[in-house]
């Protein structure tokens, strides 16, 4: 099952230290080809302050710069999408400084999220359940905003999903899991960090402890606490390395439980 999952997620087991430059250009070429093939003129991505959006954002900026050198007008629009005030805003701004996007748009999602939640009848739900629902609403509100900007500029929305998150189903369906292209797909978290380092990203952002930071009752909850295992253990599983039965069980149960997130809508045969 370990090998089958890695194959289904298209994990790149060949990428190791030393092969970063070729892999970076391969993924830039993918972005360029996708943009050209759709006759679109812009790429849109929300920048959170984490290594995933930082890496995807820099790849996008390099892609549009190469396209402009090839006489195709294209630009990258980085979006800041805070809910009220973001605790790690300094990291998000540092990411933007590194990416140097063509354009930065900021849209605070608080009004839309709070408006929807105020209209939601959830009298029978626990506070924890309501907080979880609100976290998903935040993720979906951010994607609505990105698609609105993409529509405005004849653009495509870029996602940050990679192999480790795909394995664990650690994304909101039709939220951060919704996009037109996912240039980090098939990479482990270790490989994402490897590419970020090769691109010249600041070390403190590359190795920042990842958090979705969607739940208000547990602010800043680390991804690894939600998983019950570390990214190093998840990456080892994806790379076909020996792992403990505990990690194997966590990974495989998560993969099976979240299969619906990676599938097209269910339709009658």
N, C-alpha and C positions, 0 to 999 in steps of 0.2 A: 504493500500500500504506500510505503514511503516513496518508492520509485515512481509509482503511478501518479501520485499527487504532484511531485516535482515536474513530471512530464506535462500534466494537465495545466500547471501554472507556468509552463515554459521557463523554468528556472535555468539561468545561465551558469552552469557549473564550471565553465571554462574560464570565467573572468576571475583572475587573481591579480595580486599586486604586480605591476609591470605592464599590464594590458589596458591601463586606463585610457590612454590617448585614443587608441583605436575604438574602444567602446563608446567614448564620449562622442567621437565624430559619427559613429554608426547611429547613435540615437539622435544626434542633430540632423543627420540625413533623413531619418524617419520623420522628424517633425517637419522638415522642409517639404518632403514628398507629400505628406498628409495635407499640408496647407495649400500647396500647389494643386493637388488633385481635387480639392474642394473649391478652388478658385476663391478662397477667402483671403482677407487682407490683414487679419490680426489674430493674435493669440491672447487669451485672457486667463489669468490664474490668480487665485487668492493666495497671498503670502502670510503665513501664520507666525513665523519666527522659528519654525522647526527645520531640520535638515532636509526633509523631503521637498517642501515647497521651495526652499532655497536652491536645491539642486535642479529641480525641474524648471524653476524660474531662470536660472543662469543658462541652462540648455536652450530655453526658448529665446532668450535675448541673443545668444550667439547664432541661433538659427535664422532669426529675422535679419541680423546684420549680414550674414552670408548671402541671404536672398537679395538684400538691397545691393550688395556688391555684384550680384548677377542680374541686376536691373529688374527686380520684381519688388514692387512697393509692398512692404509688410512691416508691422510693428508689434511690439509686445506691450500689453497693458497689464501691469501688476495691480492687484486690488488689495486694499486693506479692508477687512470686514469684521471689525470688532463688535462684540455685544457690550454696549456701554463702555466701560474702561477695561482694557486688557492688561492683565497683571504683568505679562512679559512683553509689553509694547517695545521696550528697548531692543529686544532681540529681533522683533519684526522690522524695526527701523534699520538695525544693523544688517539684516538680510537684504533689505532694499538697497542699502549702500553698496553691498557686494554685487548684487545682480545688475545694478545700474539700468533699470528698465526704461524704455522709451517714454512711458507714461505711467503715472500712479493715480489711481482713483480710490477714494476712501468713501465707504458707505457703511454707516452704523446700522446694524440689523435690529437694534433694540425695539424700535417702534413696531416693526412688523411682527416680531416674535411675541412681544408682550400683548399686542392686540389680538393675535390668534389665541394665545393662552387664556386671555381674559374671557374669550367667547367659548372656551372649551368646557363642557360639563364633565367634571371628573370627580364628582362627590364620593364615589365608591372607591376611588384609587388612593393608595397610600401616598404619603409625601415623597417617598423614594421613587415610586412609579411615576408620579407626575414630573419629578425632576428629570428622570430618564427620558420621558416623552419630550420635555422641553429641550433637552440636549439634542435630540433628533430634529426638532423643529429648527433649532439654530443652524444645524448643518444643512438642512434643506433650504432655509432662508438664504444662506450664503450662496448656494448653487443657483437659486432664482436670480439673485443679484448678478452673478457672473454671466448667466445666460442673457440677462437684459442688456448688459454692456456688450456682450458678444453680438447680439442682434443689432445693436446700435452701430457697430463698427464693422459689420460683415466679418465676424470673427468666429473662431472655434474656442471652446472651453477646454482647458488642459487639466487633467487630473494628476494626483500624486500617488496613486495606488502602486504598491510594489509587492514582491512575492511574499514577504512576511505578513503584511496586513491582509493580503488576499487569502493566505492559508488560514489565518485566525478569524477571517470575516470581520475585521476590526475597522469597519467603515459604516456609515449610514446609507442604507439603501435609498437611492434617488436623492441622496445628499452629496457628501464628498465622494460617494461611489459613482456619481453621474458625471460624465464628461464625454468629450468627443475624441480625445486621444490621451493615452496614458504612457508617457515616455519612460517612466521608471519601471514599467511592467516587467516581471521576470527577474528582478534584482532582489537579493537579500538585503536586509538592513545594513549589514557589513559592507556590501558592495555599493550601496547608496553613499555611505560615508566615504568609501574609497574614491568614488568619482568626485564627491564634493571636495575632498582634500586635493585631488589632482586639478580641480578647477581653481583652486586657490582660496577656498572658503576659510573663514576664521575658525580656528580649532575649537573655540568654546561653543560655536554653533554646530559644528560637525558632530561633536560628542555630547551635546545637550541631551539630558534625559527626556525622551519623548512623552508628551501628554496630549490627549485630545482636548482636555480642559472644557468639557461640555456640561458636566454635572456641577451644580452650584452647592449641593450638600457635601460634596467631596471635591473642593476646588483643587486644581492641579494634580488630580489623580494620575499617577504614572501608568503608561500603557502596560508595563511589565507587571504591575500590581493587579491590573484587570485580567491579564492573561493567566497569571499563576506560574509563569516561567519567564526566563529572560530572552531578549532578542538573540543573544549568543546561542542559546539552546534551540530556539526556533530556526535560526540560520543553519545550525549544524544538522538539524533534521532535514531541511530543504536541500542541503548539499550532499546528502546521503551518508553522513557520518554517524557513528554509533551514538545513541542517546539513551537516557534512562527510560524505563518503562513508564515512569510518571510523565515525562515530557512527551513521549510517544502518544500516550493516552490523551493528554491535554490537546496536543496538536491535531490528532485524528478526529477526536470528538468535536472540536471546534470546526474543523473543515466540513464534516458531515452535517453538523447542525446549521451551518451558515451557507449551505449549498444554494439555497434560494436567492441569496444575494448576488451570486455570480452567474445566475441563469437568466435567460430571457423570460418574459412573462409567460405563465402557464397557459396553454391554449388547447382546445379539444383536438383530438387526432382525426 
